[in-house]
């Protein structure tokens, strides 16, 4: 019988009915039907098939014991008291005193014996998951663990003159992690409250040291192989348990992370990423050693052989193995890539990657750090094409099995178990594209470039075949022919007439102007068109005075014809933004993050409203903070607001709910009022205009590769990086020179000296003069193919720019001052393919 899978929200159990025959020693066999079930391990997540009546067994992969009985042991009474920080300090002080007195009296008392009471105390107070779970409490809903006490506990333990108590603790915790002694209270998955003890274990400050051999001097004595081995064992299982939280517990975990202090939050992010790097390094060494099977968890023997787990040797070996100067043998080629099958079934990488999702989502709410902190550069060396192809195929199969047409968000897709969608013939359990927050922006751009190139080639091929069949010429390009004076009208006409061909390679032609588009003309078209659409005359967007950011204009009283034209322009802008991504062009946009979140189907938060309306956001917060009984008298508000209609230049009224003008805002409903207010400006009032905008965007960008990008990365794709100052030295290091010039040529030396003297604005103008855009690419200025060539001996002409090729042509100027004068004149007076 074919297996069936639980629907979203039901039990995480795969069930099959099989017939089992029991031999009866010559007697007629007694056939019984017995159901087998497959349960997900609560640590590594692997599916384990077992008889239904077996509720306790050991996972063959992570070696943890599973107890599926609904246990109340965690909440049962116990004679032992939980850990107490005060008691622990008292025990330490007594041991230190005894040790100090014996040293003064020259008594040969072993320091291990002097501090033995600490081991005994730990063995009593932290002997079970229940006791650890009751320790380091706060009594606060937002802060489940008192991390200050936890830090002090580990610090006091590490500062002891003997490492034996610390080793005793690790051994104890490892046994508890392997055999928690209880199962989930619901019989399916642990609640977060049942795993407080795992979070306490994860706060150990020495975990980073066990993953590399470049250790801090104060921790050096703890880096003996047995200690490092136990550190690794407890770390991998702590990560495993937390990664296997179900959706409800996962959301609770995210809530806790949002209120965690930044120091502990960032430490966890860096630690989990280092853990992922550690296991990819093991795969690398496995390849170098010629092993045919993927590496498993390192054992004690491997930790004793420092060559395999030494971070310095790993880095050195990596550089050698990727070097092309060594003969074939144990060295990997420079084009080395991690194969999908080498990491796609590694539960260590999968659990750590999934655990980082919780931290990533919490960061979306609170902004602990830049998203670049989540990038793992080791993933730059995976086979992105193969990984993406398998991931995309899996998505297609899931879409076919999804009859409701539901599109899950990143949070839902990763929180939901990997086995929830059965994929036939899938070679691995996961792909790194399942965890896009770990992939660097450069990796995602290379994936998108691969997808776009394939689509363009396919469309060009189809156009060629269509031309053969119809015996007429069919253009393989999307051609935009426009007049500068009517750029928006002509662009809209061209796009509407070629709507079915938007995914062809773009070529732009300015009517009655010379020039063949090799990249420069389309850059200028994007620049001029977006400038035209955002002009105040169009009224499509309004620059908010509070933030100086652009947002959709609110208009409710337009005539039918005017409304249709406006909607067409919103559609045009959506297409233009899609074409900009499709053709790798950077635009000068000033949108808030809310726009990019809406494009990525990410829920907007109060933080997004405050970015666009900072002053209004502060005023609304004052309203929320006011708790006096005279609230209605002080504010005198109803569920009706005023807004500015950009089309008729008039202030209008809008009811936030039915009969809102008659409903007063009170202490009890003020939060609802604030929510409706924010929703009106971010969603309700712009629903129609954003709908046409996103429809145009979707006409171009509808491939799976776009789903890999976060809102912050989409902004960088469209607008470039956040660097404000052009790094002249970095640009100089990647610049190439044409015939007639070399790096030490007199004119070249003058040019870089002048460029360095330019102000920030002048540097951007020069960048725009040469490349067609003053924005720095999302992947950094080092990725700009900048080139300088010699134009000739004429000393009076201005420098030339070939924006199609990012090329600057300079003449043999006689002095540095003349070069500077000519450059400034060129970058301030040039426009199009002539001068103003």
N, C-alpha and C positions, 0 to 999 in steps of 0.2 A: 504494500500500500504506500502510495507516495506520501512523503512527509508534509505536514501542513504547519504553518507558522502562526503564532499568536498575532492578532491584530494590534495596531498601535494602542497602547494603554492597557492591554491585558497582560496576563502572566508571561514572563520571559522563559517559556518552556516549549521546546520542540518535542512533539509526541509522534510515535509510530506504533501501530499495533502489529505484533508479530506472533506467530504460533510457535510454541516451544514444546518439543516432544520429550517426555520423561520415560526412559526405559524401565521396564518392570520385570526383568529377568524371566523372559519366556511367556509372561502373561500378556494378554492383549494390551497394547500401549494405551495409556490413558492420556488423551489429548487435552491439554489445557491452554487456554489463551491468556497470555500474560503480556501486559503492556510495558514496554521500555520507554524511558524518558531521557531526554538529553538536557542536562542542566549546565548553565554557564558557571564556571569557576568564579568565585567571588574575589579572587586575587588576580589571576592572569586572564580571565575572560574566555578561556577556551571551552568549547562545548564538550561535556563528558556524558557519554551514554551509559545508563545504568538501569537496573530493574526499579520499578516504581516503588517497591516496598523498602529499598535500600536508601536510607537517609543520611548515612555517614560513610564517607569514603575519602580517599586521598587522591589529589590531582597528580597525574603522572608528569606534568610539565613543571609546575612551580613547587610541587611537593608540599602544598598546604592541605590540611585536613578540612573537609567541608562537613558541616553539621546542618542539615536542612530542617531539623525539627524546630518547631516554633518554641524557642527557648525563652524563658523568663529569668534565666540565671543572672542576667546583667542587673536586674532590678531586685533580686532576692536579698534577704538579710544576710549579713555576714558578721562574724565576731571581730574580724580584723578591721582596723581603722585604715582609711586611705592615707596617702602620703601627705605630710605636713611640712611646709617649708621651715617653720619655726623649729619643729622637732629635729629636722635634718641638720639645721645649723648647729643646734645644741650637741648633737652626736659628733659632728665634725670638730667642734671646739674641744670637746672632751678628748677625742682621739689626738688632736694636735697637742693638747696639753700633756697627755701621757707620753707621746712621742718626744716632746721637747724635754720633759723631765728626765726621761731615760737617757737621752743624749747628754744632758748636763751631768748626770751621775755616771756616765761611761758604761751604762748597762747595755749589753749587746742584745737588745731587743729588735728583732726584725721589724722593719717599718710596715711590712705586710700584716704582721700580727697586731701592730699598734692600731692600724686602721681597719682591722677585721670587723669591728662593730658596725662600720658603715655598710659593709657587704651584707651583714645580717639584717640591718635595717631595710636596705633596698630589697632583700629577698623576702621580707615580710610585707612591706607596704606597697611594693610594685610586683607582686607575684602573679597577678592575673589581670586580664583586660578590664575586668570590673573595677578593680582597685585603681588602676591608672585612669580609668574613665571618670572616677570620682575625684581626681586630684586636679590641682591648678584651675579651680573654678573661679568665675567672676560674678555670677548672679545677673549678668547682663544678657539680653537677647541678642544684641548686636555683636558682642564679643564672647564667644563660647569658651575661649581659653585665655588665661592670664599669662600672656607671653613674657611679661616681665619676670614673673616667678619662674617660668620655664627656663629663660635665659640664665637667671641666677643659679638655678639648679645645675645646669650643665657646666656653667663657669666654675662653680665651687667644686664640682666633681673633677673637672679637668685640672684644676689648680692644686690638687692633692699631690704630695711627693711620690705617691705610688699610683700606677695605672691599673692595679688589680681591681679596685671597685668599679672603674669604668668598664673594664673587660667583663666583669661579673654582670653588670647591667646589660651590656650588649648581648651576652649569652642568654640572659633571661628574656629580653625583648624578642630575640630571634625565635625562641621556643614558643612564646605567646603568639607571634605572627604566624608561625606554622600551625599552631593549634590554639585558636582563640578560645576554645572551650564552650562556645555557644554559637547558635545560628541566628539569622535574621528574625526579628520578632514577627514579621509578616510571612516568613517562610520563603521569601523570594529574593529580596536584596536588603542590604543593611541601610538603616536610616543614618543620617549624618550624626545624630546624637549617640548612636551605637559605635561610632568610629572616632570619638574624640581622642581616644588613646593613640590612634594612628597619627593624628595631627601633632600630638605631643612628641611622638617618636621622630616625626619628620623634622622637628625643630632642632635636632642635633647639629651643632655647628661644625662637626668634623666630617660630615658626609662629602663635602667638596674634596677633602684631602684624599679620600680613598679612591677617587676617580682619576687622580693624577699623582705623579711622583714629585712634583715641584711643591714641596710642603713648606708651610710657615714654620720658622724655627721653634716657636713655642709649642707647636703640635708634633714636632719631630719624634718625640719619644712614644707617641701613640701610633706610629706608622709601621709597627711590626706586622708582618704578613697575617698572623691570626687576627689581629685587631682590624686591619683593613678588610679582611675577608668578612668578618662579622658586620662591619659597617656597611659593606656592599649588600650583604644578605638582607639586613633589616631595611635598607633603603629601597631595594627592588620590590620588596613585599609591601612596604608602606605606599609606594607609588601605585602598585597593583591594586590594593584595596580601594584607594581613593578614586582611581580611574574607573572602577566598576560601579560607581554610584548610578542608580537609575535616575530618571528624569526629575522626579520629585526631590530626591536627596541632592541631586546636582544643582537644582535651583536654590535650595537652602544653602549649599556650599558657596555658591556665587554670592549670595546675600552676605555670608560671613566674610568672604574675601573683599567685598566692597568696603567693609568697615575695618579691615586689617590695616595695621600701620604700614607705611610704605617700605620701611627697612625689611621687615619680614616678608612682605609680598615680593619685593624685587629679589631677595635672596632665594626664595622658592623658585621663581621663574628662571633665574640663572642656574640653579642647581639642577632642575629638571632638564633644561637644555643641555647642560654639561653631561648629564646621564645619557641623553640621546647621542651626543657626540662620542661618548665613550664606547657605545655599542657599534656605531658606524666605524670607529677606529678598529674595533675587533674584527669587523668584516674585512676591513682593509688589510690587516695583518694576516687574516685567514687566506685572502687572495695571494698575498706575497709568499705565504708558506706553501701554496699550491694545494690547499685543502679542498676537498670536493663537497663537503657538507657545511652548512652554516654553523657558526660558532654558538655554543650554548652559554649558560651562565658560567663565569669563571669560578673555578674551584680554588681551594686553599693552595694546591700545588702551583697553580698559575700565578697566584699572588706572591709566592715565594720566588718565582722566576721573574725578576723585575724587568727583564728585557721585553716581555710581552705587554706589561702594564705601565711602563715608564713613559710619562707624557713627553719628556724631552726626547727620548729615543723614537717615540711615535712621530713627533714632528720632523725630526731629522730623517727618519726612514721614509716618511711620506715624500719629502723633498727629493730624496734619492730615487725612489721608485717611479716618480713622475718625470725624472730626468731622462732626456733622450741621449745623453752622452755615455750611457752605460750599455754594455752588451745585453742581449736577451738572456733570460734565465729567471732569476728570482725578482727581477725588477718589472714593475707595471708600466705600460706605455703611457705617454703623455696624454693620450686621449681616454684614459681610464674613466669608466663610469660604473657606479654601483648598479647592478642589475636588479630589476624589480623582485625577482625570486630570491635574491640574496637578503633582502630586508623585509619583504612583504609578508613573511610569516613569523617575524621576530616579535614575540609578545612583549619583550622589554621596550622596544621602540614604539609599539602600538599603545601600550598602556601609558607611557610617559607623554606621548603626543596627545593622547586623549585627555590626560590630566591637565595639560597646558590650556586646553580649551576653556576650562572653568576660569583660569586666570585671565585669559584673553577677553572673555565676555565681561568679567569684572572690570577690566581696564577700559572697556568701551563705556562703562557708566561713570567711572571716577577719574580716568586718565592718570594712572600712576606713572606711566612712562610712554615713550614713543613706541609705535608698533615695531620699529626696528629692533627692539630689545628681544622680541620673540623670534626673530630670524635665526636660523641655524645655517651657518655658511657651509657646513659639511654637506648640506643637501644641494649645494651648487653642483656637486659631482655625481648626482644620481642621473639615470637616463630619463630625463624629463619627458621626452617624446613617448617612450614606452609606458612610463608611469601614467601620463595623461591619457593615452589611448585606452589603456585598461580601465582607468577611472571613468572615462567618458562612456565606454561600452557598458560599464556597470550602471551608470546613470540612465542610459537609454533603456536597459532592461527593467530598471525600477520604475521609470516613467510608464512603460508599457503595462506593468502590473498595477499601476495606480489609476484605477478607473475613475476616481474623483478629480483627477487632474490637479491634485494638491502639490504645490511647490514648497518643500520644507526650507526653512532658513538654515544657515550654517549651524546655529545652536541646536536645532532640532535634529538635523542630519547626523551630527556627531554624537549627541547625547543618546540618540536611539541606538540600540545595540547593532553591531556590524552584521549580525546574523539575521536581522529582521527582514532583510530582502534577500531571498535565495538567488544566487547568481550561478547559472550553469557554466561549467567549464572555466571557472575563475581560478587562476593558478595561485593566487595569494589571498590572504584574508583582508588585506588593506593596501591602499596606495598612499603615498605622501600627499597626493592631491586631495585626499580626504581631510588633511590637516593643513590647509593653505596658509594659515597664519605662521607656519614655520618656514615656508618658502620665501626666499628673498625676492624683492621686487624685480631684480634682474632675471631671476629664474622664471617668474610669472610672465614677464614681458617676452622672454624667449619662447615660452609655451604659446602665448597669444600670437606672436609673429609666425610661429609654425602653423597654427590653425588658420590665420589670415592668408598666409601664402598659399596654403592648400586650397582654400576657398577661391582665391583669386585665380589660381591656375585652373581649377575646375570650371569656373565661369568663363574663362577665356577659351578653354577647350570646347565648352558647349556652344559658345558663340561661333567658333570656327566650324564646328559640325553643322550648326544651323545654317551658316552661310553656304555650305556645300549642298545641303538639302534643298534650300530655297533658291539656290543659284543667284544669290545677291550678296552684296557686301554687308556684313554685320560687324560693327566695331567691337573690338575686344576690350575697349576702355570705357569708363564712365567719363564723358567729356562735358565740361562745363564751359560754355561760351557766354561771356557777360560783358556789359559795358560798365565802366567805372561809375557813371552817373546814375545807373539804375541797377546797382549790384544786387539788392535784395529781390527785386522783381524778376530780374533775369535768372538769378540763382534758383528761385522757387519754380519758375517755368521749366528750367532744365531738369531739376530734380523730379518734379511731378511727371514730366514726359518720359523719364528713365527710371521710374521707381522700382522696376523689376531688375535693374542693373546696378544698384547701389553698391554691390559687393565686388564690382570690378575695380581694377586699379584706376585711380583718379588722375585725370589730365585737365588742366585749366588753360583757357585761352582768353586773353583780354582783346576784345574786338578793336581793330585798327591800331594795334600795337605789335611791334616785333617781339619775338621771343618764343623759344620752344621750351615747354615745361619739362624740366628734368628734376623738379622739386621746388624750385624757387617761386614759380608762379602760383602754385597751390598754397604755399606758405603765405604769400601776400593776399590771396583770395580769402583764406581763413581770417587773416588779420582784419581786412577791410570789412568783410561781411559781419563778423561779430561786433565790430565797432559800430556798424550801421544798425544792427538789431538792438543793441543796448543803448542807442541814443535816446534821449528824452522825448524826441519827436514821435517815436514809435509807441511809447507808452506801455511797452510790454513788461518792462522791469523798472522798479523804483529803487533808488539808492537810499537805504535807510540812514537817517541822519544820526542815529545812535551808534551804529557800528560801521557805517560807510561800506556796507555790503549790499549786493544786489539781491532783490527778491521779486517774485511775481507780483505784478500790479493787481490790485483788487478792483474789479469793475463789475457792477451789477446792472448798469443802465445803458448798455450799448445797443445800437440799432443792429438789426439782423445782418446786414451786409458788413458792417464794421466788425461784428463778432466773428463772422466767417473769415474775414481777412486776418484778424488777430490770431485765430486758431491756426490758420495756415502758416503764419509766421512762427508760432510756437512749434509747430510740426517741423518747419524748416530748421529752426535752431536745434531741435533734437537730432535731426539728420546730420547737421553740421558737426555737432559734438561727437556723434557716432563715427562720422567720416574722419574726424581729427584723430580719434583713437585708431581707427582702421588703417590710416595712412601715416601714423607716427608723427603727427604735427602738434606742437604745443600752442595753446591759446592763452590769451590774456583775459582771464575771467576772475571775477570777485564774488563768487557765490559762497554762502556759508556751508558748513559741513552737512547741514540738514538736507541740502539738495542731493549730495552724493549718497547719503544714507537712504534717501527715498529711492534713488536709482538701484541701490543694492538691496532693497526690501528690508532694511534694518529699522527697527522701531525707534522713533525719535524720543528724546528725553528732555527734561527741563533744561539741561545743559545746552542743548541745541537751540532752544528758544532764547536763552540768555546770551548766546553768542550773537544772534541776530538782533535781539532787542535787549541790550544790557541794562539800560535805565528802567525800562518797563519791568524787566525781570526782578530788579531790586525792589521796585515798588510792590510787586505782587508778593515778594517774600516778606515785606513789612506787614502786608495784610495777613499772611499765614502765621506770622509770629505774634500777632496781637491776640491776647487771650482775655481781655477784660469784658465784663458783661455789657458795657455800653458800645459794643462793636457796631451795631446798626446805626446808632446815633453819630458815631465818629465818621464812618465811611459812607453811609447813605447810598448803598449800591443796590442795583437790581441785576437780573440776568439779561441785561441789554448793554451792548457796547457800541462805541463809535469808531468808525474807521474812515480813512481817506480814500475816496474813489479817484484813482489816477486819471480816468478817462474824462470825467466831467469836472475835475478839480473841485470837489465838494465833499464835505464831511457827511457821512450817512450813518444810519442806525441799523443795528442787527441784533435780533434776539437769539441768545445762545441756546435756548430751548423753547418749547411751545409755551406761549404766554409769558415769556421771560421778563417782559417789561413790568409785569405785575408781581414777580417773585422776588422778595428781598434777599440779599446775601446776608447770611447769619453766621454765627460761630460754628454751627453744625454743618452747613453746606458750603462753606468758603473754599474748601479744597476742590469740590466739584466745580465751583465757579472758575477757579484758576485753571483746572484741567480743560474746561470748555473754552476758556479764553485762548490758551496756548494752541489747542486743537484747531480753533477757527483760523488763526493766522498761519499755522504750519500745514494744515491739511484741508479743512472744509472750504475756505475761501479760494484756494488755488487748485481745487480738485479738477475742474474742467481744463484749465490752462496746463497744469502739470500732466494731465492725461494725454493731451495732444503732443506735448513735449516728449513724454516717455514713449509715445507711439512712434514718433519719428526716430527717436534713439534706437528703439527696438527693431526698426526696419533695417538697421545696419548692424547693430551689435545684438545678436541673438545666439551666439555660440557659447558652449559650456566653459570656455576658457575665461570669460568675463566673470563667471561665478567665483573664480579663485581670488579675485581682488577684494580688498576691504574698502570701505568708503574713503579712508585716508589715501589709499593707493590709487583709487580712481581719480581723486583730485590731483595727485602727482602726475598721473598719466596725461591728464588734460592740461594742467597748468605748470608742470615742471616741478623741480624740487623747491624746498623752502629756503635755499641759500639766497641771501640778499646781495652778497658781495661776490663779484667774479674773481675766482682764484687764478691770478695771472700766472703764477709759477706752475700750478697744476696744468693749466692750458698749454703753457710753453713746453712742458715735459712730453705732451702727446702730439705736438704740432709737427707736421711734415712739410718739407720744402721742395719746391719744383726746381727745374733746371735753371741755373743762373744764380741761385741763392743757396747758402748753407747756414748752419746755425751760427757760425762765427762771422758771417758777412757783415759789413759795416752797417748797411741799412737795417738788417735784421736786429743787430744789437741795439740800434737806436729805437727801433719799433718797440721792443720789449721794455726799454727804459721809459719811453713815452706812455705806453699802455699802463705801466705801473704807477705813473704820476697822475693818471686820469682819476677823476672823482668816480664815485659809485655809479652815478647817473651816466657819465660819459663812457664808462666801461660797458654798461648795458646797451648804450646806443651803438657802440662799436660792434658788440656781439650781434645786435639786431641787423646792422648793416651787412655783416658777413653771412650770417646764418638765416636771416629772415625772422628771427624771434629773439627778444631780449631775455627769455626765460631759459633757465638751466635745466637740462633733462632730468627726469626723476632719478636716473641712475648715476647722476653726477656729471660734472663738466669734463671729466676725463673721457667720457664716451662720445664727445663731439669730435668728428673727423675733421679737425681744423687744418687748413693748408695755406701756405704763403708762397706765391710765385712771383717771378720777375716780369714786369709789364713792358719794360723797355728803357731806353735812355732819356726819353723826354722828361725834363725836370719840371715842367710847368703844369702838367696834367694832374688831375686828382686821382687818388687810388680807385681801383675798380673792385667790385665784389661780384662773385658768381654764387648766389645763394643756393643754387641747385646743388653745388658741390662743397659748400662752406669754404669757399676759396677767396682769399684776399690777394689782389695783384698790386704790387708796389713798384714805383719807378725809382730810378737811381738818383734820389734827391741828394743835394750837395751838403746839407747840414741837418742836424737833428731838429733844429727849430723849424725849418721848412717842412720837414716830414710831419711834425706835430700840427702845424698850421693847415696843411693839406688834409690830414686825417680829420681834424675837427670840422673843417668845411664840408667834407664828404659825409660825415655821419649826422650832421645837423641839417643839411639842405637837400639830401637825396630823398626821393620818393618814387616808387615804381621803377620804371626803366628810363628815367630821365631825371630832371631836377625841378624843384618847385619854382 
